[in-house]
Amino acid sequence: MLQKIKQTTDYIQRCVDFQPETGIILGTGLGNLANEIEVYKTLSYSEIPNFPVSTVQGHKGQLVFGYLSGKKVVAMQGRFHFYEGYTMEQVTFPVRVLKMLGIKLLIVSNASGGMNTSFKVGDIMVITDHINHFGTNPLIGKNIDELGPRFPEMSEVYDKRYIKMAFEVAERNNIHLQKGVYIGVTGPTFETPSEYKFFHIAGADAVGMSTVPEVIVARHMGLPVFALSVITDMGIGTTEKPTHEEVQKAAAAAEPKMTTVIKEMLKEI
Ligand code: HPA
């Protein structure tokens, strides 16, 4: 495994003479943030050894290296979901590679269903904590001691400094941010009304099908994480049925706000 991570990192470093400082994972409907990057080089996932290839509609599948707000970033335009049939190892492999490329911060975005009744579609939620409800964990198996400890602690997964910074830049730019707990589930089904209710009672404000595996692996390696979730549908207090198209549309509509927050934060990092 470590060998594979090193092999992929070596390949990328040979192709791209650029050392990113921040990694950004772009979620469903949020891939356009990459258009804001002053591109140095892009690498399609299909040309990167050991990288899985993205299958889901609306995901591009490439690494974009370049400058955002003058900072060196690498963006994953397209991520790998557990529901697509990838193993947890495959889902999280790129994050391990990005860390080995030298990133000092991982910014993650996703689309989610809102359960906090003060939320509305189009809101952006700063993730303050998560609940892993995948029923598995990407760190199961022999621990790779070179990457991190066997039993990583998870008391402050989402870095408080960046959460504070997000609210400061949002206020200066007249953007309203929500904050809350994200529960990660496998999908691909959206939730039943009882499941939304159950997750809400359990302490979650939004539910989605990604992020938690990547974030666990990042924290295992001691990589600081900041994450934003776009509320694309409401699971509670509505009779509307979520669809993938709606999720993509709502995420795309909220994207400019999310892009502003990330760009303004990068200026301060
Ligand atoms: N549930 C799970 N995942 C999601 C949802 C949802 O309602 N919306 C966007 N991703």
Boltz pocket constraint, residues with backbone or C-beta under 6 A from the ligand:
constraints:
  - pocket:
      binder: B
      contacts: [[A, 111], [A, 112], [A, 113], [A, 114], [A, 187], [A, 189], [A, 190], [A, 191], [A, 207], [A, 208], [A, 209], [A, 230], [A, 232], [A, 233], [A, 235], [A, 242], [A, 247]]
      max_distance: 6.0
